[in-house]
Every structure is written in C-alpha cells, then in structure tokens.
Amino acid sequence: MIFGSGPVVLFLHGFPDGWFGWRKQIPVFAKAGFRTIAPDMRGYGDSSAPEGVNNYTYLHIVGDLIGLLDALEVDKVFVVGHDWGATIAWQMTIFRPDRVIALANLSVYYTPRNPKGSFVTLMREHVGDDHYFVKFQLPGEAEARIEQVTYDGFFRHVFSNKFTPLLPDWSKAFEEKGPLPESTSEEDLAHYVSEFQKHGFTPALNYYRAFDLSWELTAAWMNCKVLVPTIFMIGDQDLVYHFPNAQQDIQRMAEHFPLLKEITIVEGANHFLQVERPDIVNDHILKSFKNFLAKL
C-alpha cells in the first residue's frame, strides 16, 4: 500500500500480520507529509510465497525490500518495523545502512549475533523445547493446530493477548481466547482470516524456521556497529519484554546502535503497540523523523 507524498517511510509488519497492521499509521503519516509504503512481506497477503524454508532468511527478505525500493526509484527511506518487521529492519540497517535515513522499531529489540548459536538455540537452552520459537521449528505442527482451532480462532487468541511464549501442550495451544480489544474489530479479524487463506501459515512460519540458516549466513556482520539514528518502543505487557534477559538486552542496544536516541517503555501496552496505542506510537515516531529532517 502506497499513500501520500514527500520523504518515504517504509513500514515493515510482523507475525501474524500484513500491511493492514499499519492501518492506524498510514493515513496519519501521509497527512503529516510523508509518502508511506507498507508492503506485504514475502509469504503474506498479495506477495509471492516461494516454497521452502531456505527462501526466508534475513538476506532474502532484505533483498526483497531493496528490490522494492529500486523498482519505486526510492533512494533512501525512514523505516518503521514491528515484531518480525523489526527484526528485518534491524538487519536492513546492518546490511544496507546507505538506504536507511532513520529507524523506529517496535516490540522486538536488537540482539547481536551470538557465536554460540542462533536465537532458537539460545532460547532452547534458556527455557527448553516448549518456547514457541522452538515449537515453530517443527514442520506442519503449528499449521495443523491452527487449522484445528480455525484461522478465526487463532487470530482471536492472538489479538486478545492470550498468546504465551511457552506452548507445552500442542493439543491445548491457541484455545484460550478473550474479548477482542477495542483496537481490533470483527471486520479487522475477518480481513486477517481472508489474507491468510491466500497462502496458509507455512510461509509466515518459515521466517522462524530459517533462523538457524540466517544465523549461519550473517557471520560476516558479527559485532557490527550501525550508525543509523534509531528509536525503540515496547509495551511493558508485551510478551517479548519478558523474554529471558530482554530488559537487560534492551538497555544494551546502544552498544551496537550508537545513534540510539530513545527507548520508550509504554505502560500497560501489549504486543500490537501500533494498533493498541497508535497516538503514542505516531507522535513519538513523527517527532523523531521530523527532528531528523530539520537537521538535514
């Protein structure tokens, strides 16, 4: 989705999402004088979904984004990422800092490449095989469970903030549901179900399953320091905020991103921060990007 005119902002969505996850940012940023680009990432919605885990590494996804910018004849962009989109945005600033003016990331903090193994390996060591990063490695199992609870049921589970990091029993996973938050309507839910019926969940889950290969392929960027102006926001109720060592790692991000300008912890906010607290998110990011433009 492309709206507005002016300096370009590239919005990168996470799991289980799509361009629609930025519905409360796109019109606001366009009205504020930015050209907004919010693609469906590889494997989502109207984008292509190549088969095979090996087609979903960091290098593939960042390559898609550089190809998109080239096709649109856009040289440099502001980048906003959430969840998996934040992970890809961190990597984009590492691989191609020449294409990024400034970065605003939500929810998923930066973790430097660990020589001991990928994030999946380290999570397994910390909490065992029940963590969803580990569970999602098993081909077909998450897909089968989502089919059992139905797409509608899965999204109700996720958007009612019932998703938990540990999934000890697949037979019960994704069953617990609460009321949808005010930020997500029945029409929104129907949109997500419709979008995921195009490719199913395997392509989106392949991002997790390519973690180990991405770790292998990124050895050349070990201990890389990135000189891109950056801000970071996360809700204190976000499940990611309570990952092992997360809060310490968040405070150490400036070791690798020396131009990290701001870390904002939003009280009472959950994982889908940009939908749940759009005013706070929009105000912080627009202020940051406009301040940077004023200094150019």
Phi, psi and omega in degrees: 000132182231126179220157171078184178213159182117199177304142189269134172247124178259116180262128182242118185274171179244206181251139348265104193220217182163185180305331185297339178296346179256020184298336180263003175250318188308306182292329181291315180292323178297318179294332182278001175103021178245151170270122186254133177235120182229089182278154161288127180290164178312129178091357182244146168050239185270001176277163179290158183224078181299147180281149174103130180303322185295353179265012185232031177282169175306318184295322178295314186289316176297323176300320176302316185291320177295320177298321178297313180297320178297318181296327180270000180058045177252124184279305183228151183222154160280142181238135174234125182232150176225138176057235178299328176297327176292317177302314179293323179295319175304314182293324179298320179291333178283312183287317187225062179299340179292345181257358185244123178282310180200162187230139170232116183244146182238136167080301185265113181282164181279131173238120181294155178299126181263126182295346181280344180150175183289172178300325178295314179300315182291323179293322176299320179293324183285313190232003176089195188276359185272348180294142186296331174301323180282314180302321183292349180288340186279111184303127172090338187289312178296319179301317181295320181291321177297320177298322181294319181272355182075154179300318179300315180296320179297314181293325176296320177299313183291309187283345172272010175062037177261355180292130180240152182296329184259129181235075185291335185229107180301329184293340180250353185299139174071009182280320185291131181223150173236183176293147176295140175293161181301336183284349182233121183264170175298324178294321176300315181300316180298324178298314180299316179301314180298318181295319183283346174288346181287319184236351189075188184264347184302313180301319180294322179287338179296336174302316178292320184286345177266004181307311184297318180293320177300320178299317179297319187282347185255018180301328182295340181259017179304132177061025179290136173254134188246123182262060176243126177302132191218143166233157182222139179225143177206147175277145181285352174258002179294133179301329180293328180295343182247015169298156176305126176069009186301313187292327174291318180296324179297317181289345181259004185299330182295344176296330181252338176239079185302338179264024174293114188269330190200137170240122183243121175258116185266115183294135176076004183263147181259202191289319184272066188301319186290339177266321184285321181232060186298325181296316180295313181298310182298315182297315182296313184289315180298319178299316180297311183294320180293321177299320180292318179299323182293337181268352181287000000 
